[in-house]
């Protein structure tokens, strides 16, 4: 039955309540902090910078007193995809200057530097997963909604309404665990009717054919859930008032400002290490 546990394989999208240093930060400071780090990891190609981002994420789990097991399960679940990316990068890497080929077979070539490029891609992928998992662990969907809405508030003055964009982000993060749970239910229902999900014969093609009966009811379930969510929002008069009120008032403190400056400093250091050749 382990092949049905899609929900346990996703460590992104879960919020773990707590009273740690990261939990107490203002929603805007946490959104800016993680946005800067994710931006820095996306732009840099330095192995040292990517490793630093990964270490920052691991330290963040310790400061937040949140278990790392869900994140590790996520990485374990997508490990075949990361291996595929690693092998693909080995063969598609092309150096800017003429370099000796270290391995060749027919039309396949592996150049010097391909291993480093593939390793950088995998480390970047792992670092981003760790940071995203940490962000969703210490920032609830409600906090993220309020934080992004407050950060985008200046755009309202020029006529750009950002409420719908913020709501889309909130619904997207909230529905990730629900989709995994629905996939479990559909897969178990099909297995009870004779679908051989645990059969290892047939290889990848057979597993791909088995996912088609899973995707169709999942797609229909998403449409039904979307309609129910829209009806629930309409019943609660969402969008009737031009300005929404909030139960909690968010205010930036000196600690939040220092937290943002630390995030900006780490981002600059991560990107600057590439210029130093590390």
N, C-alpha and C positions, 0 to 999 in steps of 0.2 A: 504493500500500500504506500510505500515511500514515493512512488512515481506520481501519486495523486496530490502530494503535499506542495501545491504551488504557493500557498500562502506563506509557508515556512521558508520558501526560497527567496522571498522578497524582503529585504531589510530596509528598504527606502520607503518612506511614507508613514512610519510609525512615530508617534510622539510619546515620550516617556516622561511623565510628570516628575518633578524633583525640585529641590531647593539649592541647587548648586550655583556656582558663580555664573555659568553660562545661562542657566534658566532665569536668573534674576535680571539679566541685561534687558534693556529696552528692545522692543521688536525692531525698530529701525536700525539700531546699532548692529543687531545680529544679522539682519538682511544685508546691510552694507558690508560687514565683515566677511561673510561667506561669499558674497558676490565678488568682492575684490580678490579673494583667494582663488575662486574658481576661474575668474578671468585671467589671473596670473598663470595658473597651471595650464590653461588653454593656449596662451600665447607663447610660453617658453618651450624650448627644446633642450634645456640643460638637464642632464641626469641628476646633478646635485640639487638643482632647484625643484625638480619633481620629487626627489627623495625628501627634501625639506618639507614640501607640502604634505607628503604622506605622513611624516613624523608629526607635523602640526595636527593633522587629523587624529592620529592615534593618541597624542597627548590630550586633545580635546575630549576624547571619550573618557579618559581618566579623570579630567577635571569635572566633567558632567556626571561622573559616577553612573555611566550607562554601559550596559553589557555590549561587548564587541561581537558576540555570537551571531546576532541577526545579520550584521554586515559581512561576516565571514561566510555565512550561508549563502548570501547573495553572490559573493565572489566565487564560491564553489559552484553555484548553479550556472554561472556564466563563464566558467573556466573553459569549456569547449569553444565558445565564441572567441575568447581571448587567445587561445592557442591557434585558432584559424586566422585571426588577425596577425599574429606573430609570424606564422608561416607565409601568409600572403605578402606581408611587408618585406620579407626576405627576398622574394622574387620580383616585386615591382619596384624595389629601390634602384634608382639610377643616379650615380654620382655626377656632379657638375663637371668634373675633370676626368680625364682618362686614367682609370685605375685598373690594376690587374684583376682578372677574374679569379676568384679563389675556388669556385666550383662551377661546373658546367655540365649539362646533360641535354642534348638536342637543342631546343629553343629556350631552355631554362638557364638563367645565369644568376649567380650570387656574387655580388661585388664586395670588396672590402668596405666596411662601414655599414653593411646591411644589417648585421647583427645588432649594432648599436642603435640604429634607427628603429628596428623592430622592438628592442628592449625599451626604448624611450616611449614608444606608443603604448606598450602594455603598462608600464609604470604610470604614465599619464592617466590611462583608463582606470587603473586601480585607485590612484589618488583621488580622482574625481568621484568615484563611487563611495570612497570612505568619507569624503567631505560632504557629499549629498546625504549620506546616511546620518552623519553627525548633525547636519543642519535640521533635517526632519525630526531628529530625536530630541532636540532642545527647543525647536520652534514649532509651536502648534499651528494648525491651519488657520485658526482664528487670529493668532498673533501675526502670522505672515500676511494675512489679509489686511489687518490694520496697519502693519508696518509699510507694506507696499503702497497702500492707499495714502498714508501720510507723506511718504516720500514723493509720490506723484501729484500731491495736492497743488503745487505751483502750476501744473499744466491746466488746471481747471480755470485759472484766471485768463487764459488765452482761448478758452472755449473748447478744450479737449476734455471730455468726460472719461475718466479712467475707472469708474466703478465696475463696468462690465468686464474690462480686462482683468481686474483684480479678482473678480468672482470666477472667471474662467480658470485662473491659476489655482484658486482655492479648491474648486470642484475637481480639477485634474489630480491634485495631490490627494484629495480625500477619496477618490474612486480607485486609486491603484490597489489598495488592499481588498476592496470590494470586488474588483475584477478577478483577482487571484482566488478569492473565496468562491465566486461564481464558477470559475473554471474547475475548481475541485468538485463542486456539486455536479456539474455536467459530466465530468469524466467518471465519477463514481456511479452516476446514473447509467451511463453507457456501459460501464463494466458490469453492472448488475444485469444488463440485458444481453451480455455475451461478447462485448468488445474486448479484445485481448490486448490491453494496455501494457501488461507486464511481459508480453512475449518478446523475446529478444531476436527471433528469427525474422528475416526480411531486411534487416539493416536500416539505413537511414531513409530509403525510399518508402518502406512500409510505415515507419514512424511518421513520415510526412503525410502519407495518405490518411493515417488515423487522425491527424489534426484537423482535417477538413470537416468531419462531422462535429468537431469541437468548436470550430470557429463560427460556423453558421448559427447555432443556437446562442453562442456567446454574443454575436453581433445583434441578434434579435433581443436578447436580454438587455444589452446596453441601450437600445432604443427605448425599450419599455421603462427602464430605470430613468432615462433622461426625461421621458414624458412625465413620470411620477414626480421627479424633482422639480420640473417646471411648474406642475400643478401645485406642489407644496409651496413654492416661492410665490406664486400668484395668490394663494389663499392667505399668505402672511403679508400681502400687500408690498412685496418687494418691488422697488422702482417707483412707487407712488410718490414718495417724498423726494424732493430734489437733493436734500442733504440728510444723510443718515447720522443718527446719534449712536454713541457707544457707552457701554456700561462702565468701562475702565478708561480713565484718562491717561494717555501716555506722555511722559515728559523725559527729555534727555537730561542726564546728570553728567557730572565731570567724569565719573567712571565710564559712562557710555562713550564719551568723546575720546578718552584715552584708549578704550577698546577699539574704536574705529581707527585711531592713529596706529595702533599696533598692527591691525589688519593691513593698513596701507603700507606700513614699513615692511612687513613680511612679503607683500606682493611685489614691492620694488626690489627687495633683495632676491626673490625668486627669479624675477625677470633679468636682473642685472648680472646674475651668475653666468648667464649665457654669454654675455660680452667678455667676461673674464676667461672663458674657455672651459668652464667646469661642467 
